[in-house]
């Protein structure tokens, strides 16, 4: 999974938030992760309760090799949504983050959560 994963629905919300999210996806796809994070952070200042944006920022942080930030952001996204697909994608990010940290036990538990929501 990546910050531009298309399994998660595209952002909804104010046109400026959608535009920032799309810009972030383009930046991330081009490897400009700092710019992608900046765009997502701007969007989150506008819509701080948008679970999609938290998920996308978690994906960017994972790609930046910031696994603890990715875990925290994905967890925030989970708390803001009832969408099972988005919850599963967040748990997948969390599992990958724990793997990157070398924490096999928590990665395995996160993978169980992925399977629970798929």
ZIHUCOR-V227696 format. One record per helix or strand of 2 or more residues. SS is the DSSP state (hx for helix, st for strand). FROM is the first residue (numbers start at 1). LEN is the number of residues. If there is no record, write none. Layout:
BEGIN
SS&FROM&LEN ; SS&FROM&LEN
END
This chain:
BEGIN
hx&15&15 ; hx&33&14 ; hx&51&13 ; hx&67&13 ; hx&84&18 ; hx&104&14
END
